[in-house]
Amino acid sequence: MNYPENYRYTKEHEWVSLEGDIATIGITHHAQEELGDIVYVDLPKPGAAVEKSKTFGSVESVKAVSDIYAPVSGEVTEANEILGANPEKLNEDPHGTAWLIKVKVSDAGEFSHLMPASEYQTYVGAES
Amino acid sequence: MSETPLSRTPLNAVHRAAGARMVDFGGWDMPVQYSGIVDEHNTIRTGVGLFDVSHMGEIEIRGPEALKLVEYVSTNAASRLALGQAHYSGLLYEHGGFVDDILVHKVADDSYFLCVNASNQDKDFEHIKAHNTFDCEVEFASPKYAQIAIQGPKALSVASKLTGANLAAVRYYWFTDGEFAGVPARMARTGYTGEDGFEIYVAPDAAVAVWNSIMDGGAEAGIKPCGLGARNTLRLEAAMSLYGHEIGASISPLEAGLGWIVKLDKGDFIGRDALVKQKEKGLTRALAGFEMRGRGIARDGYEVVLDGATAGWVTSGSPAPTLNKNIGLCYLPINHAKVGEKIGILIRNQTVEAEVVPTPFYKRSK
């Protein structure tokens, strides 16, 4: 699997991309594969605050429910509306159209402390 | 996590080579999914798929008094089995709880073949042996068998291609012994999916060749290998019990809605007195099926809430791919285990509404 080079990654299998002070957050290909067929995605509403390393939502598959942790802190500006009606998109395009939320970050420095793609690749390789 | 290495079936390398996702299933390294749970589930409901269930255990009871021992340790009436017939039954403790749920096959007047749960097989064997005061021998036969389940509406036509036996003539819960894919096999019309199909018992060293023959024979029918994930959603839709979930050492067959496998009139058996007493006193709880009404999926172990208080627990819960609903089984106080009853399921600290519905959730059209 190709993990985009311009994203950063967490040990809990979230990814983040940063443009200006807006972070886009999703779950990784590895995460969706582990979960299997995704049936529900619970996300916060715009305006909600998310805090680094705290859970902000959940993804539920046929076999299990899994918390999603915020890789960075900030305020939610947008939640991906397509996932409400089409949660299976998260299996199909986790690094692209099936992003979860956009966040106005309070500390852009948090981003640079996350794993780059090469490190994450090694991490999931080692984990599986 | 224990340090003990996981047990492997003879098909382990086949699963890995096919890219199956493997999990630790009660100490066994087993495929949980191949193409995906929903895809595999739908394949079984509409076509044909196969499962490696070689982790299941087998126990053979042979000798002049084999029937007496089987009758004494199990709840169903083995004396009513004909040659070549099988039935679902329970092994109970004296107190009426389950040691295991099993399939009993009558091979000959003096020979019975038991299929038991993987993680209970050692315990089952010890339990049966400990009660063997009869003129018969009990053999731990698991090492002699691999088991492959072919399931789905097209299972009969695919399996028939691989044997000279007339499988169409084998009725549901009957079996026949013969050659299958060129090796000696026991072919039983049983399963754990709610669909038609066969469970094929062969020698472990023949398992890979048999598996590949079935895959080849079923290619035209679109056969797919399936994992334990789909097996669980399929059996749940069919409301079939899973040991450690709907049944266990602290649950009696009467509570589990399995009164039909208990034949109190057949004579003495282990657990009979406890069940008679339980029946006289009346049950306090019963297993019930439910559908979620609110948004959410019940999972095993979640609490059931009635009037704000914990009143039971979810034994199994999942989305039901065939029904497109979120379903589950739970224990409820007996007076609430009624179709139409509104119950709450505590899902991640929120009570979500559900309703008791008839089971099985899914029944195939015959």
Boltz contact constraints between the chains, C-beta under 6 A:
constraints:
  - contact:
      token1: [A, 36]
      token2: [B, 37]
      max_distance: 6.0
  - contact:
      token1: [A, 37]
      token2: [B, 36]
      max_distance: 6.0
  - contact:
      token1: [A, 37]
      token2: [B, 37]
      max_distance: 6.0
  - contact:
      token1: [A, 37]
      token2: [B, 38]
      max_distance: 6.0
  - contact:
      token1: [A, 39]
      token2: [B, 319]
      max_distance: 6.0
  - contact:
      token1: [A, 60]
      token2: [B, 297]
      max_distance: 6.0
  - contact:
      token1: [A, 62]
      token2: [B, 37]
      max_distance: 6.0
  - contact:
      token1: [A, 62]
      token2: [B, 319]
      max_distance: 6.0
  - contact:
      token1: [A, 63]
      token2: [B, 229]
      max_distance: 6.0
